Amino acid sequence: DVVMFNSRWNRDSFLDGIGQVAGRSPESALKHVGRDLRERCTVIWPPVELPGATDVPTPGRTRVLHNAPVVVWPHRWEHDKGPGELLRVARDARDRSPLKWVLLGEQFREVPEPLRIFMKEFEDDILHCGRIRDRDGYLEMLASCDWVLSTAAHEFFGMAVVEAMWMGCLPWLPDRLSYPELVPEGMTGLSPFEQPPDPRKVTEAVRRHLIPCRAECAVRRMEEVIRDAFKSSG
């Protein structure tokens, strides 16, 4: 009756893929399954537990960027999050501007080789390395950073990036996957080397843009869609 996706990227990549697969089926009824499903699809960002009592909260600090920008990479330590790309970006940045690094995210027994190299090569520039299990401590760490960087090759939404931006990090995000959806129009392509003239305005605009994924807003929207589906089915 209704299909909910957590991003336009998730929806479109699924429908494109299912259309290609079903198109090879001898069953004629499956030929247009992607088209038929699209009519029943809706996109609702997943609920994210974000702090703040108002729609556009201001976390407990207002400051200018650090002289050496602090960049957080908040992903789990796996190959699909692009650790090789992280190493390449960090090496390229080293020749352009000094950066400090915060590496978060879940770690596993086997650490990808690019991360091993990164930790050795940039040891003096790493302010924190490792998962923070305490929720308040995690958000406090995000709030201490200037930029959030993603190098992911696989991401259907980007919850960790949303949390970082909500806590005041500017978006240093690739123009792919779900990331263009997560920032307001005209605010893509930012980086420590292409800084906005007024970072605070960017942060405020991003928070307003992300309000639909606040837990109470997203859950309410999901309930509305499910309720309407029941009504339509009689």
Salt bridges, closest charged atoms under 4 A:
ASP12 OD1 - ARG11 NE 2.83
ASP12 OD1 - ARG38 NH1 3.49
ASP36 OD1 - ARG35 NE 3.48
GLU78 OE1 - ARG76 NE 2.26
ASP80 OD2 - ARG76 NH2 2.68
ASP80 OD2 - HIS154 ND1 3.79
GLU85 OE2 - ARG88 NH2 2.78
ASP92 OD2 - ARG96 NH1 3.57
GLU121 OE1 - ARG91 NH2 2.85
GLU121 OE2 - ARG94 NH2 3.10
ASP125 OD1 - LYS100 NZ 3.42
ASP146 OD1 - ARG63 NH1 2.52
ASP146 OD2 - HIS66 ND1 2.73
GLU155 OE1 - LYS81 NZ 3.29
GLU163 OE2 - ARG135 NH1 2.80
GLU204 OE2 - ARG200 NE 3.28
GLU216 OE2 - ARG214 NE 2.87
GLU224 OE1 - ARG221 NH1 3.55
